[in-house]
Amino acid sequence: MSSYDAPTGSTDGSSPAAPPRSGNPEPPEDSRARVGTIVWGLIVVALAVLIIVAQLGIVALNGTYVVIGLMIGAGAALVIGGLLSARGRDKAAPTGKA
């Protein structure tokens, strides 16, 4: 028997051992949503709303302008969200440097 082969039963061999149970698994400490995930979710929702508005005939949309506007908005949201996230991370984890 190698060091990796653990016995599967109790000491008398009559019943299999129960797998260890962790009472309440805790989520990782940094379980916040990522900025990129939120931005891409907003892009998908915005595209869906714009498609519905265009199909209803409420507003005539130019596809090129819609894509340009979404990319400008998404880029700005990613940059601003990244800066805010980095600023928050700097406050939360001091490195001891002055």
C-alpha positions in Angstrom: 0.0 0.0 0.0 1.5 3.4 -1.0 1.3 6.5 1.2 -1.6 7.8 -1.0 -3.8 4.7 -0.5 -5.9 5.6 2.5 -8.1 3.0 4.0 -11.7 3.3 2.8 -13.4 1.7 5.8 -13.5 2.0 9.5 -10.9 0.3 11.6 -12.8 -2.9 11.8 -13.4 -2.9 8.0 -17.2 -3.3 8.3 -18.4 0.0 6.9 -17.0 2.6 4.5 -15.7 5.8 5.9 -17.9 8.9 5.4 -16.3 11.7 3.4 -15.3 14.7 5.5 -18.0 17.4 5.5 -17.3 21.1 5.9 -20.1 22.7 7.9 -20.6 25.9 5.9 -18.3 26.6 3.0 -17.2 30.2 3.0 -16.9 32.1 -0.2 -13.5 33.6 -1.0 -12.8 36.9 0.5 -12.6 38.8 -2.8 -15.9 37.6 -4.3 -16.9 41.0 -5.7 -18.1 41.2 -9.3 -15.4 42.1 -11.8 -15.7 45.4 -13.6 -15.4 43.7 -17.0 -18.3 41.4 -16.2 -20.5 44.3 -15.2 -19.6 46.3 -18.3 -20.2 43.5 -20.7 -23.5 42.7 -19.1 -24.5 46.4 -19.5 -23.5 46.2 -23.2 -25.6 43.2 -23.8 -28.6 44.8 -22.0 -28.1 48.1 -23.9 -28.0 46.2 -27.2 -31.2 44.3 -26.4 -33.0 47.5 -25.5 -31.8 49.2 -28.7 -32.9 46.3 -30.8 -36.3 46.3 -29.2 -36.7 50.1 -29.7 -35.6 49.8 -33.3 -38.0 46.9 -34.0 -40.9 48.8 -32.5 -40.2 51.7 -34.8 -40.0 54.3 -32.0 -36.6 55.6 -33.2 -34.6 54.9 -36.4 -31.1 53.9 -35.4 -27.9 54.0 -37.4 -26.0 50.8 -36.5 -22.6 52.3 -37.0 -23.4 55.1 -34.5 -24.9 52.7 -32.0 -21.7 50.5 -32.1 -19.4 53.5 -31.8 -21.4 54.9 -28.9 -21.4 51.5 -27.1 -17.7 51.1 -27.5 -16.9 54.6 -26.3 -19.2 54.0 -23.2 -17.8 50.5 -22.6 -14.2 51.8 -22.8 -14.8 54.6 -20.5 -16.6 52.3 -18.0 -13.8 49.8 -18.1 -11.1 52.5 -17.5 -13.1 54.3 -14.7 -14.0 51.0 -13.1 -10.4 49.8 -13.2 -9.2 53.0 -11.6 -11.8 52.8 -8.9 -11.0 49.1 -8.3 -7.2 49.8 -8.1 -7.8 52.7 -5.7 -10.0 50.6 -3.5 -7.5 47.8 -3.5 -4.7 50.2 -2.5 -6.7 51.3 0.6 -7.7 47.8 1.6 -4.2 46.2 1.5 -1.5 48.5 2.9 2.0 47.4 1.9 3.8 49.3 4.7 5.4 51.7 2.2 5.0 55.4 2.8 
